Amino acid sequence: MIKFLKYTTLYVFISSIVIGCGMYSMIRYGFHYSIDFIGGTDVDYQIDKKVTVKDLKPIFKEHKIEYSSLKIESNKIIAKLKPIDEKKEIALRKSIQSKLNLKVTPLRLETVGPTIGKETMQKTLIASLLAIVGILIYMSFAFKGFYYATAAILAMIHDFLVVVGMYSLFSHFFGAEVDTMFVTAVLTTMSFSVHDTIVIFDKIREYLQVEGKGDIEYYANRALTETMVRSLNNSMTIIFMLLALVLMGGATIKFFVATLLVGTITGTYSSPFIATPILVWLQNRKK
């Protein structure tokens, strides 16, 4: 049997460094939000000649169109604007064609009003809270102990902070946007985190039922030793698949998959090294 809990201080140190970096990024850099959250218009144009952002800025200024992002990638104009209607978009497109002597082909025109963006944010928060409450009730009922639920929720919050902090770094350095796919990835991570935790806690509960009350730390180390290989094998199959998607997948799902990858890694880590030490600490504190 491996005494995993002997290195609890190291686990706390690793988590503190990772979460600390993420918190610093959130405070210092924040996030880039998609129009799902803040409202606006996404416009993508295919062009047949090379132009610069400097050439485009006067045209947007002339039409009094404000933008939060304006860039050119692979002969495509990609702009994020404040909400505009179809007439204004057509006028902008014709102006770009005539003044820069280009052939402009619209690829995407997507508009979301600020009201819808606000509603999306509210639904995201409500969905997260409902997930946490549901897991808390289920764990308390299934294990007949509030400490099991508390440890699982704290580990889940740990994973949430890691994923959100890392996404802030993705947002700053790689231009990732907070959108509905990011929300899906976060909720999936929360679910995955609890899945592994339940397996370990169920083993600990089994030992307590069969062998009677004893040293909780001994039972925890024994449960981790027996489940570690299975958890790693299960997680590695997911990690390899997600790595392949990150490297070979399309641009539209790249950050979604990267978030799932971070979530899978931190979920695999937190179940044995965060949730279990918290449970042992709470049980010892109770005594």
HELIX and SHEET records of a PDB file:
HELIX    1   1 PHE A    4  TYR A    7  5                                   4    
HELIX    2   2 THR A    8  ARG A   28  1                                  21    
HELIX    3   3 ILE A   35  ILE A   38  1                                   4    
HELIX    4   4 VAL A   53  GLU A   62  1                                  10    
HELIX    5   5 GLU A   86  LEU A  100  1                                  15    
HELIX    6   6 PRO A  114  PHE A  143  1                                  30    
HELIX    7   7 PHE A  146  PHE A  174  1                                  29    
HELIX    8   8 THR A  180  GLU A  211  1                                  32    
HELIX    9   9 ILE A  216  MET A  248  1                                  33    
HELIX   10  10 LYS A  254  SER A  270  1                                  17    
HELIX   11  11 SER A  271  ALA A  275  3                                   5    
HELIX   12  12 THR A  276  LYS A  286  1                                  11    
SHEET    1   A 2 HIS A  32  TYR A  33  0                                        
SHEET    2   A 2 GLU A 177  VAL A 178  1                                        
SHEET    1   B 4 TYR A  67  ILE A  72  0                                        
SHEET    2   B 4 LYS A  76  LEU A  81 -1                                        
SHEET    3   B 4 GLY A  40  ILE A  47 -1                                        
SHEET    4   B 4 VAL A 104  VAL A 112 -1                                        
END                                                                             
